[in-house]
Amino acid sequence: MSERLKILGIFAVLGFIAGILANVAYDVVIPAILAALPNISGKWVVSGFTGMILTLLVLAVWAYFSQKPRKME
């Protein structure tokens, strides 16, 4: 399998997992945050935090699985 197809497949799986996490965040985490912090009135604030966390998660997984850079000699 070519490297491009492997990368495409990895990002497809990561996107699928991010979608599942977004659904869980929408159903479970966001109501808990809104209940704990009643002063947050804008749903967009909570959505922004959720997007930030999901982006950092995807970036961390990508960084973990990517190759280490070669040393320049």
Order of alpha helices (4+ residues) and beta strands (2+ residues): alpha-alpha-alpha
